[in-house]
């Protein structure tokens, strides 16, 4: 039995059968609709006293019948046979409307969301009428034909909450006006005029224009085209919210994506199913298909069910902030240890999110031992991931033990050690290079280096004129709300922090959120199983900070050191303060 969608409450069995019989109708391939089909649809709509929609493919087959408006009966993006900014979906909608008026914005937006070939709205008379001279009873007063306009196909619905976040030199965001999507609506037509419309000619011309426009605006095919979604709740200030969005845009850029648009919403609490409200999900879906977006990134962690709900309604991949960070770590890890830890973090993140994501874990298993009686593919994947996690955890434990032995050897030689910590992109690797000529990779990116690098550094003794040798280690950059899976997987790396005699806490003073960065790093350090040694705060990039910020930092942190690692400013003062820090840590630690 064919499925009827929408509001079926109160319908009689005879009316349901009439709706089901619509599936057996066939429209000529080159026609949008026929007078007979339109009248039949209008007659049923009149009898049930509700709008009715029929969705037809290019072979003229009715593939979906719904009771309700085009907005209420629309096809989820994942169920559309073809979906993309460069073409139409291959489906048209014939909809009845109880009032004598042109298609409203809700119906036209539903057309744009589904990228329908066309939308036909039949205004019905309510009671039917007899044609002059007798004959068949008619129910259609007038018809309207609507379709998208390619020249403006990539513009969006106006929304005060939607804005483009573009990072200036100092990380500030500004908004970009967003326009409505463009469509063409015909004047009122009678059914004979509507039947004369050539569907093939219409869609071929439209898709040729869509394709030309898409190619003209296409960015690097190797890069994801990303839409960022930010949700502001009462828990954070507007400034913190903007900082979060700018940071997420930088994370996406570091991961290799191109941020084309940012959409914001303000809510008192998170929607349990989709994070944002239903209307905002529709806006995201429309924005995604008009801009050719292939990835939506949310500014917070999503539950597996939220990801599934969002992907079903939007029609493209949806990831959260944690998954972006994991992807960056996977790209940046160079050593065997780093790769091990990243893979462990990714698998632990992926395990509860398998259902509905269509991921294949064949590279982790397959063959003997994976084909239990009646075992589903999902169960096989879960078991393969579980086994791989167990193996990786053993290897990470071995790595932890190996690093512990190396640290014991260093401690046995009584060489003091210092760990460089700080928010990502604070300049830790640049400082290590400036102090030791280590030649560690540096870039103006988040998480440019992941693997810890230890180098020897000669500094003056705290009390004598003699020189002393210390070990200084560059650690992975911290970030606000560092994913718990990464804290776990990188415990061996982060132990470099807890085992060091002292810490150098590097802060990017040129960043607008430098105070928040200090708090974030201190919160992460407070979660360490072993209390780290004493820390010296070092403000970096003073050549890029304004005088007011410098004055505030000096007032708030009178014992801090102010440097520019890239310009090699203040390094001699840093060496002297470092010597005092080491002396204090060794004597009183």
Secondary structure, DSSP 8 states (H G I E B T S, - for coil): ---EEE--TT--HHHHHHHHHGGG-B--TTBS--HHHHHHHHHHHHHHTS-EEEEEETTSBEEEEEES-HHHH---GGGSSS--TTS--SEEEEEEESSSS---HHHHHHHHHHT-SEEEEEEEEEEEEE-TTS-SEEEEEEEEEEEE-GGGTT-----TTEE-----TT------------EEE---B-HHHHHT-BHHHHHHHHHHHHHHHHHHH---TTS-EEEEEEEE-TTS-HHHHHHHHHHHHHHHHHHT-EEEEEEEEE-SS-BTTTBS-HHHHHHHHHHHHHHT--EEEESS---HHHHHHHHHHH-SEEE-HHHHHHHHHHHH--SHHHHHHHHHHHHHHHHTT-TTT----GGG--STTS--TT--HHHHHHHHHHHHHHHHHHHHHHHHHHHHHHHHHHHHTT--EEEEEEBTTSSHHHHHHHHH-------SSTTS--S-EEEEEEEE-SSSSSEEEEEEEE---B-TT--HHHHHHTHHHHHHHHHSSEEEEEEETTSTTHHHHHHHHHHHHHTSSS---EEEEEEE-GGGS-HHHHHHHHHH-TT-EE-BTTTTBSHHHHHHHHHHHHHHHHHH-
